Amino acid sequence: MSDFVDRVTVHVKGGDGGNGSAGIRREKYKPLAGPNGGNGGDGGSVIFMADQNANSLLDYRFMPHREAGSGTMGLGDTKDGSKGADLIRPVPVGTVIFEAKGPQGKPKHPGEQLADLRHAGDKFVVAAGGNGGLGNAALANRTRRAPGFALLGSLVRNATSSSNSNPSPTWHWWASRPQANPA
């Protein structure tokens, strides 16, 4: 029989965006026919969704670190990178999500309330994924016809605790379920 867990601290990270590609199209009689680098894929997001079938936060106590998939880099021939997979995690209906506060290595306490998932199907994006970088085909314009560079994908910004002294690459969230009414 499993324990009932109603308060956990979860460390989540959205996926990083993929880098753009800097490629040059080559044809038989045109050695430098123009740019053809594709864009990088967007990173996946971590989403908590209220589910009627979930009845405890026990899964998050033993596996508190969750990370969404990162986007892949763009390729030549204007092939865009694939988007990172979103990580949708079920939580019990009635879960309240707070930002976790406290120094690194110490127990966290709830800070500002971020979401209240009262109804089945309610969703909250806990950590958004990064944007993919642009390839050199997307950067071409009238004055710069063949850019020899591409933009990097954006990395996910890391949240820190309230003291701004936490260097770990995670977001800290505190999720709790309301106690049953003793009526």
C-alpha positions in Angstrom: 0.0 0.0 0.0 1.4 3.4 -0.9 1.5 6.5 1.3 -0.6 9.5 0.7 1.6 12.5 -0.2 0.1 16.0 -0.3 3.1 18.3 -0.4 6.2 18.0 -2.6 8.9 20.1 -4.1 9.4 19.5 -7.8 12.4 20.6 -9.9 11.5 21.1 -13.5 13.2 22.4 -16.6 11.8 23.2 -20.0 13.7 22.1 -23.1 16.3 24.2 -24.8 15.7 25.5 -28.4 17.7 24.0 -31.2 20.4 26.0 -33.1 19.8 27.3 -36.6 21.9 26.0 -39.5 24.2 27.9 -41.8 24.3 26.1 -45.0 25.0 27.1 -48.6 23.1 25.5 -51.5 25.3 24.0 -54.2 24.2 23.4 -57.8 26.1 22.1 -60.8 26.8 25.5 -62.5 26.3 27.7 -59.4 28.8 26.8 -56.7 27.3 29.4 -54.3 23.6 29.4 -55.1 22.5 30.9 -51.9 21.7 30.1 -48.2 19.7 27.0 -47.3 20.1 26.6 -43.6 17.0 25.5 -41.6 15.7 26.9 -38.4 16.1 25.1 -35.0 13.2 23.4 -33.3 11.5 24.9 -30.2 12.1 23.3 -26.8 9.3 21.4 -25.1 7.4 22.7 -22.0 6.6 21.1 -18.7 2.9 21.1 -18.1 0.9 20.0 -15.0 -2.6 18.9 -15.8 -5.3 18.1 -13.3 -6.4 14.5 -13.7 -9.3 12.7 -11.9 -7.3 9.4 -11.9 -4.4 10.9 -10.0 -5.0 10.8 -6.2 -1.6 11.5 -4.7 1.7 13.4 -5.4 3.7 10.2 -4.5 5.3 10.0 -7.9 6.9 13.4 -7.4 8.4 12.6 -4.0 10.6 9.8 -5.4 11.3 11.4 -8.8 11.3 15.2 -8.2 13.4 16.1 -11.2 11.6 16.4 -14.5 12.8 17.8 -17.8 11.1 18.3 -21.2 12.8 17.4 -24.5 15.0 19.9 -26.3 14.6 21.0 -29.9 17.0 19.7 -32.5 19.1 21.8 -34.7 18.2 22.9 -38.2 19.8 21.1 -41.2 20.8 22.1 -44.7 18.3 22.2 -47.6 16.1 24.4 -45.4 15.1 21.5 -43.2 13.8 22.8 -39.8 14.7 21.0 -36.6 12.0 19.1 -34.7 10.2 20.5 -31.7 11.1 19.0 -28.3 8.4 16.9 -26.7 6.2 18.5 -24.1 6.2 16.8 -20.8 2.6 16.6 -19.5 2.4 15.4 -15.9 -0.8 14.5 -14.1 -1.6 15.9 -10.7 -4.7 15.4 -8.6 -7.7 17.7 -9.0 -7.5 20.5 -6.5 -3.7 20.8 -6.6 -2.3 24.3 -5.8 1.1 25.2 -7.2 3.3 27.7 -5.4 6.8 29.0 -6.2 9.2 27.4 -3.7 11.3 29.7 -1.5 14.3 29.0 0.6 18.1 28.7 0.5 19.8 26.0 -1.5 20.1 22.7 0.3 17.5 23.6 2.9 13.8 22.6 3.0 11.6 24.8 0.8 8.5 26.7 1.9 5.7 27.9 -0.3 5.9 31.4 -1.8 3.7 33.1 -4.3 0.7 31.1 -5.6 1.0 30.4 -9.3 -2.0 28.2 -10.2 -5.0 26.4 -8.7 -6.0 23.4 -10.7 -9.6 22.9 -9.4 -11.2 21.2 -12.3 -10.2 18.1 -14.3 -8.3 19.1 -17.5 -7.0 22.3 -16.1 -3.4 22.9 -17.3 -0.5 25.1 -16.1 2.7 25.5 -18.0 5.3 25.3 -15.2 8.4 25.7 -17.4 8.2 27.0 -21.0 10.6 25.7 -23.6 13.2 27.8 -25.4 12.8 29.2 -28.9 14.7 27.7 -31.8 17.4 29.7 -33.6 17.0 31.0 -37.1 18.9 29.5 -40.0 20.7 31.6 -42.6 17.9 31.1 -45.1 15.5 32.9 -42.8 18.1 35.7 -42.2 18.6 36.5 -45.9 17.2 39.9 -47.1 17.8 42.3 -49.9 21.1 43.7 -48.5 22.5 40.5 -47.0 21.7 37.9 -49.7 23.8 35.0 -48.3 24.5 35.4 -44.6 27.3 33.1 -43.4 25.9 32.7 -39.9 22.8 31.4 -38.1 21.3 32.2 -34.7 21.6 30.0 -31.7 18.5 28.6 -30.0 17.6 30.2 -26.7 18.4 28.3 -23.5 15.8 28.0 -20.8 16.3 30.7 -18.2 16.7 29.1 -14.7 14.7 30.2 -11.8 16.4 30.5 -8.5 15.2 30.7 -4.9 14.3 34.0 -3.3 17.9 34.6 -2.1 19.1 34.4 -5.8 21.9 32.1 -4.6 20.8 28.8 -6.2 23.0 28.0 -9.3 21.2 24.8 -10.1 19.6 24.6 -13.6 16.0 23.9 -12.4 12.8 25.6 -11.5 11.5 24.9 -8.0 7.8 24.5 -7.5 5.8 23.5 -4.5 2.6 21.6 -5.1 0.0 20.8 -2.5 -3.5 19.3 -2.3 -6.1 20.9 -0.1 -7.1 18.8 3.0 -10.5 17.1 2.9 -13.3 18.9 4.7 -14.0 17.1 8.0 -17.8 17.7 7.6 
